[in-house]
Amino acid sequence: MFDVTIVGAGVIGCSIARELSRYKLKVCVIDKDSDVANGTTKANSAIVHAGFDAKPATLKGKLNAKGNAMFDKLAEELDFPFKRIGSLVLCFDKDDLGKLNDLKEQGDKNGVPGLEIIEGDKLREKEPNISDEVVAAMHAPTGGIVCPYEMTIALAENAFTNGVDFKFETKLETINKVDNMYVLKTNKGNIETNIVINAAGVFADEINNMVSNNKLTIVPRKGEYCLFDKSVGNMISKTVFQLPTKMGKGILVTPTVDGNLLVGPNAVDIEDKNDLDTSAEGLNDVLNKAGLSIKQVPTRQVITSFSGLRAHSVENDFRIGEAKDAENFINAAGIESPGLSSAPAIAEMVVNIIVEKLSPSKNEGFNPIRKGIPKFREMNNEERNKLIQQDSRYGKIICRCETVTEGEIINAIKRPLGARTLDGVKRRTRSGMGRCQSGFCAPRIVEILSRELNILPTEVTKFGGKSQLLVGKDKETI
């Protein structure tokens, strides 16, 4: 019997779990996938928005700037990569300068600090590769970039070490109210809980609609991206947005915390909540629109493309709070952009509801500190030699593109909520994220997973379920 059960182990669910672990509560997180951050969290723009884009009266407008301000402390405590690089909103037509000023005024109302309008020539002194068509831009110094899955992994590990239970590959089938508790029927048995928190991303409407007559509709909104090699990662130093026009909202161009360049996303509403395909048409659209923002898009340096789904609510705002006709069922639904940026503030808002309901005592043993995996690629030679002396496996490079060692991979497997799949190792260490996209290191990582988990190589999966990479030895399958 749990006090609180969270459905969904994305950045929202794990943020709430970590915040709840500050209290003496029995908390459980369930997810249908094999790891945290397997849904919307794993494939998005990785932007910590300053908070100027949403209307002040909305939850997006109220929570974005507040969440943004919480990232510095959070990143320091949990040791995940975050950089406050600032962002620019580009204006391409003098007739649209009024819209740019309106955006600044909206940001001021939302509590975004330091907003300023910069004219074109002065702007190009700061960002030489900005297109010559840009006449002005709004600068938001508090804009940032983050690694969303490393952040979520850090939140989950810290929540776990502070007492939160995680159940993976646990698919919720039905929810029933029995007396004063909820019974969650899953593919792995029933879970009894006093409070349910619905943080199920694009599936949040289905979860809500199991218990409430106030139906939600979540539309999966697909966004496609192109990721470029690190050799062009310094083309710009800030996240660059395009001022929305009658032609649409445009796309962004941004450096990543790991030194790559990222462009995207487009926005296409679809029906299939599992459709993550990319299209030549969509990717070409992304690349062409990126060409409006920067002088030359280095298309020959694209190393991969991908898509992600945003949980778009038809009300066009976050849906946070207790369902009116389902006591103790709390939604954190419709969390699309700026959901990642707002995640710390969303977690605080949800947990305040629970604290008011349950009046729990503080967890005096709560430890806010989590230490990440040592990153060999970021160390100087002295630091590397010291680490190798402590563990010789850190001297054995497995992923050459990203300089990831065997020691890091083993650390990823052995740590709290450790990796159990190829993608789990990838997101914790960046092995396979370089130019060759795991072409060389994948077989070695399969060997390490097999050895460390004491399973057959044929049992190693890419992302859980039936995603095995190997079927047997070649001479045995002929």
C-alpha positions in Angstrom: 0.0 0.0 0.0 1.5 3.3 -1.1 0.6 6.8 0.0 1.3 8.2 -3.5 1.7 6.4 -6.9 3.0 8.4 -9.9 2.2 7.2 -13.4 5.0 8.1 -15.7 8.8 8.3 -15.2 9.5 11.3 -17.5 11.0 14.6 -16.3 7.6 15.6 -14.7 7.1 12.3 -12.8 10.6 12.1 -11.6 10.7 15.8 -10.5 7.6 15.1 -8.5 9.0 11.9 -7.1 12.2 13.7 -5.9 10.2 16.5 -4.3 8.0 14.0 -2.5 11.0 12.2 -1.2 11.6 15.2 1.1 8.7 13.8 3.2 8.0 10.6 5.1 5.7 9.1 2.5 5.6 5.7 0.8 5.9 6.7 -2.9 6.0 4.6 -6.1 6.7 5.5 -9.7 5.4 3.2 -12.4 6.2 3.3 -16.1 5.4 1.0 -19.0 8.9 1.3 -20.4 12.2 -0.2 -19.2 13.8 3.1 -18.0 13.1 6.7 -17.0 12.9 9.4 -19.7 11.7 7.0 -22.5 8.9 9.2 -23.8 8.7 12.9 -24.5 11.6 13.6 -22.2 14.2 11.7 -24.4 13.5 13.7 -27.6 12.9 17.4 -27.3 14.7 20.7 -27.8 16.5 20.5 -24.5 15.8 24.2 -23.9 15.3 25.9 -20.6 13.0 28.7 -21.8 13.3 32.1 -20.1 9.5 32.4 -19.9 8.4 35.1 -22.2 6.4 33.1 -24.7 3.3 32.1 -22.7 0.3 34.3 -21.7 0.7 35.6 -18.1 -2.7 34.3 -17.0 -1.9 30.7 -18.0 -0.1 28.1 -15.9 2.6 28.1 -18.6 3.1 31.8 -18.0 3.1 31.5 -14.2 5.4 28.5 -13.9 8.0 28.9 -16.7 10.1 31.7 -15.3 9.7 30.3 -11.8 11.0 26.9 -12.9 13.8 28.5 -14.9 15.1 30.2 -11.8 15.3 26.8 -9.9 17.7 25.2 -12.4 21.0 26.5 -11.0 20.5 25.0 -7.6 19.0 21.8 -9.0 21.9 21.2 -11.4 24.4 21.8 -8.6 22.8 19.4 -6.2 22.2 16.7 -8.8 25.2 17.1 -11.0 23.6 17.2 -14.4 24.7 19.4 -17.3 23.0 22.8 -17.5 24.3 26.0 -19.1 22.6 29.5 -18.9 23.7 30.7 -22.4 20.8 33.1 -23.1 18.4 33.1 -26.0 17.5 35.3 -28.9 14.1 35.8 -30.7 14.9 37.0 -34.2 12.8 39.6 -36.1 13.1 39.6 -39.9 10.9 42.5 -40.8 10.8 46.1 -39.5 7.0 45.9 -39.6 7.1 43.2 -37.0 9.1 45.2 -34.4 5.9 45.9 -32.6 5.4 42.2 -32.1 8.9 41.9 -30.7 8.2 44.6 -28.2 4.8 43.0 -27.3 6.7 39.8 -26.6 9.1 41.7 -24.3 6.2 43.2 -22.4 4.7 39.8 -22.0 8.0 38.5 -20.7 8.2 41.4 -18.2 4.7 40.5 -16.9 5.8 36.9 -16.5 8.7 38.0 -14.4 11.5 37.2 -16.9 14.5 39.3 -15.9 16.9 41.2 -18.2 15.0 41.2 -21.5 16.2 43.7 -24.1 15.8 44.5 -27.7 19.0 44.5 -29.8 19.3 46.0 -33.3 20.6 43.9 -36.2 24.2 45.2 -36.5 24.8 45.2 -32.8 23.3 41.7 -32.7 25.7 40.4 -35.4 28.6 41.6 -33.3 27.5 39.2 -30.6 26.4 36.4 -33.1 28.4 36.8 -36.4 26.6 33.8 -38.0 23.1 35.2 -37.6 21.4 35.8 -40.9 21.8 39.2 -42.6 18.0 39.3 -43.0 17.6 39.8 -39.2 16.7 43.4 -38.3 16.5 43.0 -34.5 16.2 40.4 -31.8 15.0 40.2 -28.2 17.7 38.9 -25.9 16.7 36.8 -22.8 19.9 36.3 -20.7 18.2 33.6 -18.4 17.5 31.2 -21.3 19.5 27.9 -20.9 20.2 24.5 -22.3 20.2 21.2 -20.5 20.4 17.4 -21.1 16.8 16.4 -20.4 17.4 12.7 -20.0 20.5 13.2 -17.8 18.5 15.6 -15.7 15.7 13.0 -15.4 18.1 10.2 -14.5 19.6 12.4 -11.8 16.1 13.2 -10.4 15.2 9.5 -10.4 18.4 8.3 -8.8 18.1 10.9 -6.0 14.4 10.1 -5.4 15.3 6.4 -5.3 18.2 6.8 -2.8 15.8 8.8 -0.7 13.2 6.0 -0.6 11.0 6.2 -3.7 10.1 2.8 -5.3 10.4 2.5 -9.1 8.6 -0.2 -11.1 9.5 -0.4 -14.8 7.9 -2.3 -17.7 4.7 -1.9 -15.6 1.8 -0.9 -17.8 -1.3 0.5 -16.2 -4.4 -1.2 -17.5 -7.2 0.1 -15.3 -7.8 2.2 -12.2 -10.6 1.6 -9.8 -11.7 3.4 -6.6 -12.2 1.0 -3.8 -13.4 2.6 -0.5 -10.9 5.4 0.1 -8.1 4.1 -2.1 -7.2 3.5 -5.7 -6.4 0.0 -7.1 -4.2 0.2 -10.1 -4.3 -3.0 -12.2 -1.1 -3.5 -14.1 0.5 -6.2 -16.2 2.5 -7.1 -13.2 -0.2 -7.2 -10.6 -2.3 -4.7 -8.6 -1.0 -1.6 -6.8 -2.9 0.0 -4.0 -2.5 3.6 -3.3 -4.1 6.6 -1.5 -3.2 9.2 -4.2 -2.6 8.9 -7.9 -0.5 11.4 -9.8 -1.1 11.3 -13.6 2.2 12.3 -15.3 1.8 10.0 -18.3 2.7 12.4 -21.1 0.9 11.8 -24.3 -1.1 9.1 -22.6 -2.3 11.3 -19.7 -5.7 11.8 -21.2 -6.3 8.0 -21.3 -5.3 7.7 -17.6 -7.5 10.7 -16.6 -10.5 9.4 -18.5 -10.3 6.1 -16.6 -11.5 7.8 -13.4 -13.0 11.2 -14.3 -16.0 12.3 -16.3 -14.2 15.6 -17.0 -12.5 14.2 -20.1 -9.1 15.3 -21.3 -7.9 15.3 -24.9 -4.2 15.1 -25.5 -3.0 15.4 -29.1 0.4 14.0 -29.9 2.3 16.8 -31.7 5.3 15.4 -33.6 8.5 17.5 -33.9 11.4 16.5 -36.1 15.0 17.5 -35.4 18.5 17.3 -37.0 21.6 16.9 -34.9 24.9 18.1 -36.2 28.5 17.1 -35.4 30.5 18.8 -32.7 32.7 20.4 -35.4 30.0 22.9 -36.0 28.7 23.2 -32.5 30.1 26.6 -32.0 28.4 28.3 -35.0 26.2 30.1 -32.5 26.5 30.7 -28.8 22.9 31.2 -27.8 19.6 29.5 -28.5 18.0 31.2 -31.5 14.2 31.4 -32.0 12.2 32.9 -34.8 9.5 35.5 -34.1 6.2 33.9 -35.0 4.7 35.4 -38.2 1.7 34.6 -40.4 3.9 31.9 -42.0 4.1 30.0 -38.6 6.1 29.8 -35.4 9.4 28.8 -37.1 12.1 26.5 -35.6 15.0 27.0 -33.3 18.8 26.7 -33.7 20.8 26.0 -30.6 24.0 24.6 -29.3 23.6 21.6 -26.9 25.3 21.1 -23.6 27.5 18.4 -25.2 28.8 20.7 -27.9 26.6 19.7 -30.9 24.3 21.9 -32.9 20.6 21.2 -33.0 17.8 22.5 -35.2 14.1 21.9 -35.1 11.3 21.1 -34.4 8.5 21.4 -36.9 5.0 20.7 -35.5 2.6 18.1 -37.0 -0.5 16.8 -35.1 -0.8 13.1 -35.5 -3.1 10.3 -34.1 -0.6 7.5 -33.3 1.0 8.1 -29.9 3.8 5.7 -30.8 4.7 7.2 -34.2 8.3 8.5 -34.0 9.1 8.2 -37.7 10.9 11.0 -39.5 10.2 12.1 -43.1 12.4 13.6 -45.8 9.7 16.3 -46.2 9.7 17.2 -42.6 13.5 17.2 -42.1 13.9 19.3 -45.3 11.4 21.8 -43.9 13.4 22.0 -40.6 16.7 22.6 -42.5 15.2 25.2 -44.8 13.7 27.2 -41.9 17.0 27.0 -40.0 18.5 28.7 -43.0 16.4 31.8 -42.2 18.2 32.2 -38.8 21.9 31.4 -39.6 24.0 32.3 -42.7 24.7 28.7 -43.7 23.2 25.5 -42.5 26.0 22.9 -42.4 23.9 20.1 -43.8 26.9 17.8 -44.5 27.6 17.7 -40.8 24.2 16.1 -39.8 25.0 13.0 -37.8 21.4 11.9 -37.0 17.8 12.9 -37.1 15.0 12.1 -34.8 11.5 13.0 -33.7 9.7 13.5 -30.4 6.0 13.8 -29.4 4.7 16.7 -27.4 1.6 16.2 -25.2 -0.5 19.0 -26.6 -3.7 19.7 -24.6 -6.6 21.1 -26.7 -6.9 23.8 -24.0 -3.3 24.9 -24.9 -2.2 25.0 -21.3 -0.9 22.7 -18.6 -3.6 20.8 -16.7 -2.4 20.5 -13.1 -4.5 19.7 -10.1 -7.0 17.4 -8.6 -9.8 16.1 -10.8 -13.0 17.7 -9.5 -15.0 14.4 -9.6 -12.1 12.1 -8.5 -10.8 12.9 -5.1 -7.0 12.2 -4.6 -6.5 11.8 -8.4 -4.1 14.6 -9.4 -3.3 15.5 -13.0 0.0 16.8 -14.3 -1.2 16.6 -17.9 -0.8 18.5 -21.2 2.8 19.2 -20.2 4.3 20.3 -23.5 6.8 23.2 -24.0 7.8 24.9 -21.7 7.2 21.7 -19.6 10.9 20.8 -19.2 11.7 24.4 -18.1 8.7 24.4 -15.7 9.3 20.9 -14.3 10.8 22.0 -10.9 7.9 24.5 -10.4 5.3 21.9 -11.5 6.7 19.4 -9.0 6.5 22.0 -6.2 2.9 22.8 -7.2 1.8 19.2 -7.2 3.6 18.3 -4.0 2.0 21.3 -2.2 -1.4 19.8 -3.0 -0.3 16.5 -1.5 1.2 18.1 1.6 -2.0 19.9 2.2 -3.9 16.7 1.9 -1.7 14.4 4.0 0.2 16.7 6.2 3.3 14.4 6.2 6.3 15.0 8.4 9.6 15.9 6.8 12.1 13.2 5.9 15.0 14.1 8.2 17.3 11.8 6.3 16.6 13.4 2.9 19.9 13.9 1.0 19.6 16.4 -1.9 23.0 15.5 -3.3 23.6 13.1 -6.2 26.9 12.6 -7.9 26.9 11.7 -11.6 29.2 9.4 -13.6 32.8 10.8 -14.0 33.1 12.0 -17.5 36.5 11.0 -18.9 36.2 13.2 -21.9 36.0 16.3 -19.8 39.0 15.6 -17.6 42.6 16.8 -18.0 45.4 14.2 -18.1 46.2 14.5 -14.4 42.5 13.8 -13.5 42.4 10.9 -15.9 45.5 9.3 -14.5 44.2 9.6 -11.0 40.9 8.0 -12.0 42.7 5.1 -13.8 44.9 4.5 -10.8 41.6 4.0 -8.8 40.0 1.8 -11.4 42.0 0.6 -14.5 38.7 0.2 -16.4 38.6 3.9 -16.8 41.7 3.6 -19.0 39.9 1.5 -21.6 38.1 3.5 -24.3 34.9 1.8 -25.6 33.3 4.6 -27.5 35.9 6.5 -29.5 33.6 9.2 -30.9 32.6 10.4 -27.4 35.6 9.1 -25.4 33.6 6.9 -23.1 35.4 4.3 -21.0 34.6 0.9 -19.8 34.6 2.3 -16.3 31.9 4.8 -17.1 29.7 2.1 -18.7 30.1 -0.2 -15.7 29.3 2.7 -13.4 26.1 3.4 -15.5 25.0 -0.2 -15.0 25.9 -0.6 -11.3 24.6 2.8 -9.9 21.1 3.3 -8.5 18.4 2.5 -11.1 21.3 1.5 -13.3 21.2 0.9 -17.1 19.8 -2.4 -18.3 19.7 -1.7 -22.0 21.9 -0.3 -24.8 19.8 3.0 -24.8 20.1 3.1 -21.0 23.9 3.1 -21.2 23.8 5.5 -24.1 21.8 8.1 -22.2 23.9 7.9 -19.1 27.3 8.0 -20.8 26.8 9.3 -24.4 28.3 6.1 -25.8 26.9 5.7 -29.3 25.9 9.4 -29.6 28.9 10.5 -31.7 29.6 10.7 -35.4 29.4 6.9 -36.0 26.1 6.6 -34.0 27.2 3.4 -32.2 28.4 1.7 -35.3 31.7 0.6 -33.6 30.9 0.6 -29.9 27.5 -1.2 -29.8 29.0 -4.7 -29.9 31.4 -3.9 -27.1 28.6 -2.5 -24.9 26.4 -5.6 -25.5 29.3 -7.7 -24.2 29.6 -5.5 -21.1 25.9 -5.5 -20.4 25.8 -9.3 -20.8 28.7 -9.8 -18.4 27.7 -7.3 -15.8 24.0 -8.3 -15.7 24.9 -12.0 -16.0 22.6 -12.5 -19.0 23.1 -14.0 -22.4 24.1 -11.5 -25.2 20.8 -12.5 -27.0 18.9 -11.2 -23.9 20.5 -7.7 -24.2 17.9 -5.3 -25.7 18.1 -1.8 -27.2 15.3 -0.3 -25.1 13.6 -3.2 -23.3 10.7 -5.4 -24.3 11.4 -7.4 -27.5 14.1 -5.1 -28.8 16.8 -7.8 -28.8 19.8 -7.0 -30.9 21.1 -10.6 -31.4 19.3 -13.8 -32.1 22.1 -16.3 -31.7 25.6 -17.2 -33.0 25.9 -17.1 -36.8 27.0 -20.7 -37.2 24.0 -21.8 -35.1 21.4 -19.9 -37.2 22.5 -21.0 -40.7 
